[in-house]
């Protein structure tokens, strides 16, 4: 894949029916290859419990705060500047009013997430 400058202002704002969020795909499989994806997301409310069996994920919190439940662990609070690492196969959910980047390695593939509730 060729190197690229990505300007979020040039990208379409998308939404998701399963969760109260909007997003912009910054780096994605179809345009940038199968190794890494990066998505900007704005969540207002609860993200349903989910598991991804294909990718490790890193959430980088840009603004706001949220409570993450990772596997069977107690909820953990995160705020701007925090990162959350979620290994593939780990169930999780979170609730908050946050803007964040989610990075997947390998790149996110539509259909690779399973909702658990």
Secondary structure, DSSP 4 states (H G I P E B T S, - for coil): -------GGGSPPEEETTTTEEEEEEE-HHHH-SS-EEEEEEEEEEEEEEEESS-EEEEEEEEEEEEEEETTSPPEEEETT-EEEE-TT--EEEEEEEEEEEEEESPP-TT-EEE--
